[in-house]
Amino acid sequence: MLVLSRKRNQTVIVTHIPSGDRMTLTLVKTIGPDVRLGFTGGKEFAVFRGEVQSKEDEEQSGNRRAADSDSSGTSGEQSA
């Protein structure tokens, strides 16, 4: 993990090496222990809060497990 110190209105630029696409993160404001960040980038960037992404990952994992269990019991032929 890279940890950086930033002051208000200072930025961090994240570059996707193969494509050269960039996202800029700006420290917009601090309010006590809270920090407000601004993200600027193209539409190809998806930005999620960690807790939202974790929940989505769990839901997708559950959906994959359900699909796997549905298909595993019906693929063989039954003998009489």
N, C-alpha and C positions, 0 to 999 in steps of 0.2 A: 504494500500500500504506500503510495506517495502522499505525504502530508505537506501541505503548503500553508504559509501564512499570507493572508491578503488583507489589505485595508480597503475601506469603502471605495467603490468605483474601480478597483483594480480587477484585472481579468486573468483568466487561465484559458489557454487555447488548446483544444484537444484535436489532433489531426489523425485521421484514418490513413495509415501509411500507404497502402496500395492505391487508393483512389485520390488521396489528397484532400478529401472532404474535411471541413473544419466545423467545430462547434466551439463557441466562445461562452465561457461561464464568467459572470460578473458578480462580485459581491455587491449587492445593491444596498443592503441596510442591515444593521444589527440592532436588536431590541433585547436587552438583557442577554439571556443565554441563547436566544433564537437568532438565526441568520436567514436573511432573504437572499436567494440566488436568482439571477436572471440567466436564461439560456438562449443563445442565438445560434441558429444553424438552419440548414436546409430541411426540406420536408422528408428527406431520407433518414433523418434522425428521429428516433422515438425516445422520449424521456419519461420515465416513470419514477415515482417515489418507491423506495425499497420495499415498504410494507405492501404496496399495491402489487408490485411485480411478484413478490413472494406468494401472495394469495392466488394470483393468476397461475403461477407455476404449479401450485398445489392442485388447483382445479383441473389443469390440463393433465397432470400426472394421474389424477383420479379418473378422468375420462379415458385415458389410455388403458389403465388397468381394467376398467369396465368393458371396453371394446375387446381387449385381449381375452378376458374370461368368457365373453359372449361367443367369440369365434372359436375358442379352443374345444368346446364340447360338441360342435356340430360338424366337424370336418371329415370324420371317418364314416365309412359305410357300416350299417348294422347287418349282422347275419341272422337268419331265421332259425 
